[in-house]
């Protein structure tokens, strides 16, 4: 005599699925803000490294040309030879494009009576001033 077949299939119940989704949501809620903070810190570190690199290039330009770039020339003169510049030893950055800050924006170049020049990143918000990640960064701080 044959027994009737019974099918035992292993499957998740709706409650088990909801529990897994809730746990994943909880983990995401805890981890995403931390990842965002780390991402912001890395942008600041990239910006500081680019400030150092650009500062060195401006100083090399000054040694060759006996002056800092004018505000009209800006940082472009570090990668493009000026018309009159027999002593120009560039490109001073090793490439033909200027680096940007950690947020993908151009640096602001200004002459400064005290320090010779300032390179400024306007931070995460792209505006002057600010706090935290939105704070301005420059080569003198």
C-alpha positions as CSV (number, residue, x, y, z in Angstrom):
1,X,0.0,0.0,0.0
2,X,1.3,3.4,-0.9
3,X,1.3,6.3,1.3
4,X,-0.2,9.6,0.0
5,X,2.5,12.0,-0.9
6,X,3.0,15.1,1.2
7,X,5.0,18.0,-0.2
8,X,7.2,19.7,2.3
9,X,8.5,22.8,0.8
10,X,10.7,25.1,2.8
11,X,9.7,28.8,2.4
12,X,9.9,32.0,4.3
13,X,6.7,33.2,5.9
14,X,5.6,36.8,5.5
15,X,6.5,37.6,9.0
16,X,10.1,36.4,8.5
17,X,10.4,38.5,5.3
18,X,9.1,41.6,7.1
19,X,11.6,41.0,10.0
20,X,14.5,40.7,7.6
21,X,13.4,43.9,5.8
22,X,13.1,45.7,9.1
23,X,16.6,44.6,10.2
24,X,18.1,45.8,6.9
25,X,16.3,49.1,7.2
26,X,17.6,49.6,10.7
27,X,21.1,48.8,9.7
28,X,20.9,51.3,6.8
29,X,19.5,54.0,9.0
30,X,22.5,53.5,11.3
31,X,25.2,53.2,8.7
32,X,24.3,55.8,6.0
33,X,24.9,58.9,8.2
34,X,28.3,57.5,9.2
35,X,29.3,56.9,5.6
36,X,28.2,60.4,4.7
37,X,30.5,61.8,7.4
38,X,33.4,59.8,6.2
39,X,32.7,61.0,2.6
40,X,32.7,64.6,3.8
41,X,36.0,64.1,5.6
42,X,37.6,62.7,2.5
43,X,36.6,65.7,0.4
44,X,38.2,68.0,3.0
45,X,41.4,65.8,2.9
46,X,41.5,65.9,-0.9
47,X,41.0,69.7,-0.9
48,X,43.9,70.2,1.6
49,X,46.2,68.0,-0.5
50,X,45.3,70.0,-3.7
51,X,45.9,73.3,-1.8
52,X,49.4,72.0,-0.9
53,X,50.1,71.0,-4.4
54,X,48.9,74.3,-5.9
55,X,50.8,76.3,-3.3
56,X,54.0,74.5,-4.2
57,X,53.4,75.2,-7.9
58,X,52.8,78.9,-7.3
59,X,56.0,79.1,-5.3
60,X,57.9,77.4,-8.1
61,X,56.4,79.9,-10.5
62,X,57.6,82.8,-8.3
63,X,61.1,81.4,-8.2
64,X,61.3,81.2,-12.0
65,X,59.5,84.4,-12.8
66,X,60.5,86.5,-9.8
67,X,56.8,87.4,-9.0
68,X,53.6,85.7,-8.1
69,X,50.9,85.3,-10.8
70,X,48.6,88.3,-11.1
71,X,44.9,87.8,-10.2
72,X,44.2,88.4,-13.9
73,X,46.5,85.5,-14.9
74,X,45.2,83.4,-12.1
75,X,46.3,79.8,-11.7
76,X,46.0,79.1,-15.5
77,X,49.5,80.5,-15.8
78,X,50.8,77.5,-14.0
79,X,49.8,75.3,-16.9
80,X,49.9,77.7,-19.9
81,X,53.0,79.5,-20.9
82,X,52.6,83.3,-20.9
83,X,53.5,85.3,-24.1
84,X,56.5,87.0,-22.4
85,X,58.0,84.5,-20.1
86,X,61.5,83.3,-21.0
87,X,62.0,82.1,-17.4
88,X,58.7,80.2,-17.3
89,X,59.6,76.6,-16.3
90,X,56.1,75.1,-16.4
91,X,53.8,73.5,-16.6
92,X,54.2,73.5,-12.9
93,X,51.6,70.8,-12.1
94,X,52.8,68.2,-14.6
95,X,49.6,68.3,-16.5
96,X,47.6,70.8,-18.6
97,X,44.6,71.0,-16.4
98,X,44.2,72.6,-13.0
99,X,43.0,70.5,-10.1
100,X,39.7,71.2,-8.4
101,X,38.7,71.0,-4.8
102,X,37.1,68.0,-3.2
103,X,33.7,69.2,-4.4
104,X,34.8,69.7,-8.0
105,X,35.0,73.5,-7.9
106,X,37.9,75.7,-9.0
107,X,40.1,77.3,-6.4
108,X,40.0,81.0,-5.9
109,X,43.4,82.7,-6.3
110,X,44.0,86.1,-4.6
111,X,47.2,88.2,-4.0
112,X,47.7,88.9,-0.4
113,X,50.0,91.6,1.1
114,X,50.9,89.6,4.1
115,X,51.4,86.1,2.6
116,X,52.0,86.8,-1.1
117,X,49.0,84.8,-2.2
118,X,46.0,82.9,-1.0
119,X,44.3,79.9,-2.5
120,X,40.8,79.3,-1.3
121,X,38.2,76.6,-1.6
122,X,34.7,77.7,-0.7
123,X,33.9,74.3,0.9
124,X,30.9,72.0,0.5
125,X,28.4,74.8,0.0
126,X,30.4,76.8,-2.6
127,X,29.8,80.1,-0.7
128,X,32.1,82.3,1.4
129,X,32.1,81.5,5.1
130,X,30.3,78.5,6.6
131,X,31.0,75.9,9.3
132,X,32.0,72.3,9.3
133,X,32.2,70.9,5.7
134,X,30.8,74.2,4.4
135,X,33.7,76.1,5.9
136,X,36.2,77.8,3.5
137,X,39.6,76.1,3.3
138,X,42.8,78.0,2.2
139,X,46.5,77.5,2.0
140,X,47.1,79.7,5.1
141,X,45.1,77.7,7.6
